[in-house]
């Protein structure tokens, strides 16, 4: 995931370099502004990733959740099946 984020940041850097280069800026200003675009793109992706990851996690209140789930599952499995007819 970090490799993809880095590559998208580099894409932003080079696109910004071309854009600022066509504006007739000095080389150092062009590179510095493109680096700022790179940092902004990577930080923006990180913020989006953290927000999406935090939405996916379910928060279970303390004392609930696991106990109720484990109680319900064995109850159905504990009922013995009655045999009908004669064994073969």
N, C-alpha and C positions, 0 to 999 in steps of 0.2 A: 504494500500500500504506500509506503513512504517513497518507493522508487517511482511510482506513478505520479505522486504529488510533486516530487522533484522535477520530473520530466515536464509536467505541465507548467511548473514555475520557469523552467528554462525556455519553454516555448513563449511564455509571456515576456521573458527577458529579450529574446531575439526579435520578437514582433515589435516590442517597444524600441529596440535599437534601430530597426529599420524605420519606424515611424519618426523617432527623434532625429535620425540621420537625414531624412527628407526635409526636415525643418531648417536645416543649415546650422545646427548647434555645433559648438566646439566638441572635440572628441571626449574630453573628460566629463563635461556636463552630460553628454549623451549617455556615457557608460554609467555615471552615478545615478541618473534618473531611471535608467533601465534596471539597475540593481535595486532601486527602491520599488519598482514595479514587480520584480522577482520576489522580493520579501513580502510585499502586499498580497500577491497571488498565493504564495505558500501559506501565509498566516490565515488568509481567507478560507482556503481549503481545509486547514486544520480546524478552524472554528466550525465549519460546516460538518466535518467528520465527527467532532466531539458532540455536537448537538444531535446528529442522527444516531450516534451510538448510545447516547443517554436516553433517547426516546425508546429504543428497543428493549432496554432492560426493564424487567418488571420488579417492582419493589413489593415484597411480601411483609406485612406487619409482623412484628416480633410475637412469637407465641402462636401464630396461625399459619396455615398453609401446609407445611409438611406433615404435621400430625393428622390433620383431617384427611389429607389425601391417602395416607397410609392406612388409616382406619377403614376407609370406604373400600379400598381395593381388596383386602383379604376377606371381607364379609361375603362377597360374592363367590370367592374361591373356596370358602370353608364349607359351603353347603354340599353335603355328599350326594352323589347321584344314586338313586335307588335302582336296583336291577329289577327288571321285569322279565318274567319268563324263566325258562330253565337254561342253565349254562350249557354250551355245546361241547 
